[in-house]
């Protein structure tokens, strides 16, 4: 299945600290409703974590976390 890589924020929370990186925080963890109707849990990468809102449009991007692992994450769509 090929995704269009866009969606909207269905619900979210802001964690003050990342579980994986002590220097990272706050972190937005969100349930994203993709345009195709599927739901996906992911992070929203933003400089304004408290500016995220339900219904906000987002787009898919990728974040490398190691040489072998790249995670799908979202950023605010313009």
BARO-176905 format. One line per 3 residues: number of its first residue (from 0); their letters; for each residue x, y, z of C-alpha. Coordinates in nm, 4 decimals. Example, Ala and Ser with C-alpha at 12.3 -4.5 7.8 and 13.67 -1.06 7.14 Angstrom:
residues 2
0 = as = 1.2300/-0.4500/0.7800 ~ 1.3670/-0.1060/0.7140
END
This chain:
residues 78
0 = xxx = 0.0000/0.0000/0.0000 ~ 0.1350/0.3404/-0.0974 ~ 0.0593/0.6301/0.1369
3 = xxx = 0.0279/0.9899/0.0237 ~ 0.2317/1.0908/0.3272 ~ -0.0197/1.3438/0.4613
6 = xxx = -0.2609/1.3347/0.7486 ~ -0.4160/1.5189/1.0399 ~ -0.3539/1.5050/1.4131
9 = xxx = -0.6271/1.2894/1.5699 ~ -0.4951/1.3228/1.9263 ~ -0.1576/1.3910/2.0892
12 = xxx = 0.0383/1.4444/2.4085 ~ 0.3539/1.6376/2.4879 ~ 0.6170/1.4469/2.6850
15 = xxx = 0.8629/1.6708/2.8650 ~ 1.1487/1.4269/2.8069 ~ 1.2318/1.1612/2.5492
18 = xxx = 1.2679/0.8014/2.6645 ~ 1.5584/0.7520/2.4253 ~ 1.7538/1.0762/2.4277
21 = xxx = 1.8166/1.2667/2.7517 ~ 1.8888/1.5857/2.5566 ~ 1.5642/1.5718/2.3601
24 = xxx = 1.2440/1.7227/2.4879 ~ 0.9686/1.8146/2.4890 ~ 0.8489/1.5487/2.2433
27 = xxx = 0.5100/1.5348/2.0696 ~ 0.3631/1.1833/2.0462 ~ 0.0561/1.1770/1.8225
30 = xxx = -0.2041/0.9547/1.6650 ~ -0.2151/1.0630/1.3012 ~ -0.5112/0.9928/1.0757
33 = xxx = -0.3683/0.9401/0.7275 ~ -0.5590/1.0627/0.4213 ~ -0.6264/0.6977/0.3356
36 = xxx = -0.8135/0.6516/0.6650 ~ -0.5538/0.4449/0.8508 ~ -0.4230/0.5603/1.1899
39 = xxx = -0.0529/0.5753/1.2786 ~ 0.1237/0.6616/1.6031 ~ 0.4350/0.8712/1.5549
42 = xxx = 0.6235/1.1786/1.6693 ~ 0.5643/1.5273/1.5345 ~ 0.8910/1.7114/1.4856
45 = xxx = 0.8339/2.0803/1.5630 ~ 1.0024/2.3764/1.7272 ~ 0.6672/2.4622/1.8920
48 = xxx = 0.5402/2.1438/2.0632 ~ 0.2738/2.3396/2.2528 ~ 0.1444/2.4835/1.9245
51 = xxx = 0.0294/2.1417/1.7985 ~ -0.3492/2.1012/1.7871 ~ -0.6074/1.8370/1.7011
54 = xxx = -0.6982/1.8579/1.3322 ~ -0.3623/2.0131/1.2378 ~ -0.2358/1.8968/0.8948
57 = xxx = 0.0950/1.7076/0.8994 ~ 0.3234/1.5479/0.6416 ~ 0.5463/1.2435/0.6596
60 = xxx = 0.9227/1.2711/0.6792 ~ 1.1978/1.0384/0.8008 ~ 1.4412/1.0638/1.0919
63 = xxx = 1.7573/0.8514/1.0969 ~ 1.8317/0.7321/1.4516 ~ 2.1241/0.5057/1.3709
66 = xxx = 2.3114/0.3716/1.0731 ~ 2.0561/0.0896/1.0409 ~ 1.7316/0.2500/1.1611
69 = xxx = 1.5235/0.5312/1.0136 ~ 1.1879/0.6190/1.1693 ~ 0.8836/0.7687/0.9996
72 = xxx = 0.7884/1.0928/1.1759 ~ 0.5664/1.3860/1.0888 ~ 0.6113/1.7595/1.0688
75 = xxx = 0.3555/2.0363/1.0459 ~ 0.2332/2.0812/0.6867 ~ 0.2277/2.4313/0.5447
END
